[in-house]
């Protein structure tokens, strides 16, 4: 095993300024291309549209069910 002396430990743990500088460099090197952003935005819009359609379809289904239930209650009261 390797010995972990205080001097070696300091070299393994960078201070916050160094770590922040490395983080900024990493962010700059990981540029997201315009094509990737367009695809991501299209997917987000598609998912939101699908969610809106599902909510609307559930609303219509509830209205149909309420209509059928009311008709069934009127029919059972007539008997």
C-alpha positions in Angstrom: 0.0 0.0 0.0 1.1 3.5 -0.5 1.8 5.8 2.4 -0.5 8.8 2.7 1.6 11.5 4.2 0.2 15.0 4.9 2.1 16.4 1.9 0.7 13.7 -0.4 -2.8 14.3 1.0 -2.7 18.0 0.1 -1.8 17.1 -3.5 -4.9 14.8 -3.7 -7.4 17.3 -2.4 -7.4 20.6 -4.4 -8.5 23.8 -2.7 -11.9 25.3 -3.7 -10.4 27.9 -6.1 -8.6 25.2 -8.1 -11.6 22.9 -8.1 -13.9 25.8 -9.3 -11.4 26.7 -12.1 -11.4 23.0 -13.2 -15.1 23.0 -13.2 -15.4 26.1 -15.4 -12.9 24.5 -17.8 -14.9 21.3 -17.9 -18.1 23.2 -18.7 -16.4 25.1 -21.5 -15.0 21.9 -23.1 -18.4 20.2 -22.9 -20.2 22.5 -25.3 -23.6 21.3 -26.3 -24.0 21.7 -30.0 -26.9 23.5 -31.6 -28.2 20.3 -33.1 -28.4 18.6 -29.7 -30.2 21.6 -28.2 -32.8 21.5 -31.1 -33.3 17.8 -30.6 -33.7 18.3 -26.9 -36.3 21.1 -27.3 -38.2 19.0 -29.9 -38.4 16.1 -27.5 -39.5 18.4 -24.6 -42.3 19.9 -26.8 -43.4 16.4 -27.9 -43.6 15.1 -24.4 -45.6 18.2 -23.2 -47.9 17.8 -26.2 -48.4 14.1 -25.4 -49.2 15.0 -21.8 -51.7 17.6 -22.8 -53.4 15.1 -25.2 -53.6 12.5 -22.4 -55.2 15.0 -20.0 -57.7 16.1 -22.7 -58.5 12.5 -23.6 -59.1 11.6 -19.9 -61.4 14.7 -19.6 -63.4 13.6 -22.6 -63.6 10.0 -21.3 -64.9 11.3 -17.9 -67.6 13.3 -19.7 -68.7 10.2 -21.7 -68.7 8.1 -18.6 -70.8 10.6 -16.7 -73.3 10.8 -19.6 -73.6 7.0 -19.8 -74.0 6.8 -16.0 -76.7 9.4 -16.0 -78.5 7.6 -18.8 -78.2 4.3 -16.9 -79.6 5.8 -13.7 -82.6 7.3 -15.6 -83.2 3.9 -17.2 -83.1 2.1 -13.9 -85.4 4.6 -12.3 -87.9 4.2 -15.1 -88.2 0.5 -14.4 
